[in-house]
Amino acid sequence: MHSNLKVSVSKFFERVRIALTNAGSHAEIKPLISQFGIDEPKIAEGWVVFNKAKNSFELQEQEVIEKKVSSNSYKLAFEDFLDQF
């Protein structure tokens, strides 16, 4: 289940990145989204939130990897210790 969640989160980040890029760079989209109160400052705010969330997710993923490496190192060291006795 964790891998499905990771894929879903990655896809979500990609969709948000595309939406923010399109909202900021396509002249035909800007008037349509302005009807909902989304203007340049809101798009800029969206980028700030997006970057913060993506960086936090990537940091968390890195910590998961480091935890697995550390746990495996511990298990190997403990097995070596048990083999000696």
FENLINVEN-V539939 format. One record per residue. N is the residue number from 1. RES is the residue in one small letter. NEAR is the number of other ideal C-beta (glycine too) atoms within 8 Angstrom. Layout:
# FENLINVEN-V539939
N&RES&NEAR, N&RES&NEAR
This chain:
# FENLINVEN-V539939
1&m&4, 2&h&5, 3&s&6, 4&n&7, 5&l&8, 6&k&9, 7&v&8, 8&s&8, 9&v&9, 10&s&8, 11&k&8, 12&f&8, 13&f&12, 14&e&8, 15&r&8, 16&v&10, 17&r&9, 18&i&8, 19&a&8, 20&l&12, 21&t&8, 22&n&9, 23&a&13, 24&g&7, 25&s&5, 26&h&7, 27&a&4, 28&e&6, 29&i&9, 30&k&9, 31&p&7, 32&l&7, 33&i&9, 34&s&9, 35&q&6, 36&f&5, 37&g&6, 38&i&8, 39&d&7, 40&e&6, 41&p&6, 42&k&9, 43&i&12, 44&a&8, 45&e&8, 46&g&11, 47&w&9, 48&v&8, 49&v&8, 50&f&12, 51&n&8, 52&k&8, 53&a&9, 54&k&9, 55&n&8, 56&s&8, 57&f&10, 58&e&8, 59&l&8, 60&q&8, 61&e&9, 62&q&8, 63&e&8, 64&v&8, 65&i&8, 66&e&8, 67&k&8, 68&k&8, 69&v&8, 70&s&8, 71&s&8, 72&n&8, 73&s&8, 74&y&8, 75&k&8, 76&l&8, 77&a&8, 78&f&8, 79&e&8, 80&d&8, 81&f&8, 82&l&7, 83&d&6, 84&q&5, 85&f&4
